[in-house]
Amino acid sequence: MTEPRTDKTGAPVHVDLGEEQGVSTYTVALDDGTTAGRADFVDPPDGGGERVFFHTEVASEFRGRGLGGLLVREALDDSIRRGVTVVPVCSLFGGYLEEHGDEYTAKGGRFRPPGPADLALVRRTVGKEA
């Protein structure tokens, strides 16, 4: 996933995936290695082929460069490659899929609305309200 992309200013950026026990993260970084944003998710422990996205943020000094959208698109494209169903607890992911869901499913993506069990999973994993 380290294939270079560019933001709205034309600056090169990279999106990478850090898979950890519990919370995993897609990050977007500038060419100099500065982390500009992140999209956090949880894979349910029972497997199930789902990925629950619950938090996305871009540092204030990098807002307006399209990095949030870039993170969402890269994470969704990777979810297609991995064959996982996206569960958008995060409003940025939910809004994107509300607007572009047909396009996403046409490319082979799958998503479903979050439910109480998804929110409980996030709370258990990160130890705070989702």
RAQUI-V588422 format. One record per backbone hydrogen bond with DSSP energy under -0.5 kcal/mol. NH is the residue of the N-H (numbers start at 0). CO is the residue of the C=O. E is the energy in kcal/mol with one decimal. If there is no record, write none. Layout:
nh	co	e
NH	CO	E
NH	CO	E
This chain:
nh	co	e
4	12	-3.1
6	10	-2.1
7	64	-2.6
9	6	-1.8
12	4	-2.9
13	28	-2.5
14	0	-0.7
15	26	-2.4
17	24	-3.2
18	16	-0.6
19	17	-0.6
22	20	-0.9
23	40	-2.6
24	17	-2.4
25	38	-2.5
26	15	-2.8
27	36	-2.0
28	13	-2.8
29	33	-2.8
30	11	-1.0
32	29	-2.1
35	27	-3.0
36	27	-1.5
37	56	-2.7
38	25	-2.5
39	54	-3.5
40	23	-2.5
41	51	-2.0
42	21	-0.6
43	41	-0.6
46	43	-1.7
47	45	-0.9
49	46	-1.0
50	84	-2.5
51	41	-3.1
52	50	-0.8
52	86	-1.7
53	39	-1.8
53	51	-0.5
54	39	-1.3
56	37	-2.6
58	35	-2.9
61	58	-2.5
62	59	-1.2
64	61	-1.0
69	65	-1.9
70	66	-2.5
71	67	-2.3
72	68	-2.7
73	69	-2.6
74	70	-2.6
75	71	-2.7
76	72	-2.7
77	73	-2.4
78	74	-2.0
79	75	-1.9
80	76	-2.1
81	77	-2.2
82	78	-0.8
82	79	-0.9
83	78	-2.2
84	48	-3.2
85	109	-2.8
86	50	-2.6
87	85	-0.5
87	111	-0.6
88	52	-1.7
88	86	-1.4
89	52	-2.3
93	89	-2.6
94	90	-2.8
95	91	-2.1
96	92	-2.6
97	93	-2.1
98	94	-1.9
99	95	-3.2
100	96	-1.5
103	99	-2.4
104	100	-2.8
105	101	-2.0
106	102	-1.2
107	104	-1.5
108	103	-2.4
109	83	-0.6
111	85	-2.0
117	114	-0.7
118	114	-1.8
119	115	-2.3
120	116	-2.1
121	117	-2.1
122	118	-2.5
123	119	-2.7
124	120	-2.3
125	121	-3.0
126	122	-2.1
